[in-house]
């Protein structure tokens, strides 16, 4: 386990919960974590135009509420929030007080949106009944598939000619007991899918720094062991807070 002082000294030790901000003509978020306020402050993002939600789990939607106050005080235009159509009811039930600040759009696999900075395609992932991922195309083509295990064949067919794929590797190692049904990748499973897809680069996020063995969470890879993984797998990177890449 890393100490607080170690994390303070090296940014690559610090990992809040997984989200991505596309910065261009507008700021577009993919997932809104409970750490969103700190993430926006760290990256000096002063206005959010759109939010894409992959699925309705707290670590991916808990930060939506944090946008209510700044959007009201600073008089932002309405925020467009895109989420699987089947879970829009959760927004109505749990975040109804935000309805005056957002436009909620229900999306389904196969939908395509042409936005100012990129084209977005919605694809199905294998995590929950309604979870989705996104293929985003600007000057480069990348896919965001967080959370989930191997996606359905229809999605895999769409993952051709990618410059970059962003996958989860929730656990460094996963040894499930009989009857356990994990819907999250281990490190090796994620790398196997990346190799199968054939994308030039892969970023692994949603990292827990733990392994699951004999029905228990145990210590996972150290920072130096992860660096070794990167060196042995050219094109692979482990995500960290503030990581940037150009599209």
Secondary structure, 3 states (H helix, E strand, C coil): CCCHHHHHHCHHHCCCCCCEEEECCCEEEECCCCCHHHHHHHCCCCCCCEEECCCCCHHHHCCHHHHHHHHHHCCCCCEEEEEEHHHHHHHHHHCHHHCCCEEEEEECCCCEEECCCCEEEEEECECCCCCEEEEEECCCEEEEECCCECCCHHHHHHCCCCCEEEEECCECCECCCCCCCCCCCEHHHHHHHHHHHCCCEEEEECCCCEEEECCEEEECCCHHHHHHHHHHCCCEEECCCCCCCCC
